[in-house]
Amino acid sequence: MLSRIFTQHPKNLGETYTQHQRHAFFYAFSLLGAGLAALLHGLVPCLCETTASRTIDRLHAHMMARRG
């Protein structure tokens, strides 16, 4: 059962646990960076004017490409 918890979802997507983990970390760190950029932009509006939105656009394109 413990094995199923870690492997069923990645298997449903045609990935190994490690491949799925790599993609999840990519999204997590990208979103963290976008969030920090948005926070910085909120404090100083002339900084990171398009960083968060560009990151979201890039992640969306990446996700759609993975879906095939």
Summary of the structure (lengths in Angstrom):
residues: 68
radius of gyration: 15.8
end to end distance: 30.2
largest distance: 51.5
contacts: 149
relative contact order: 0.10
helix: 81%
strand: 0%
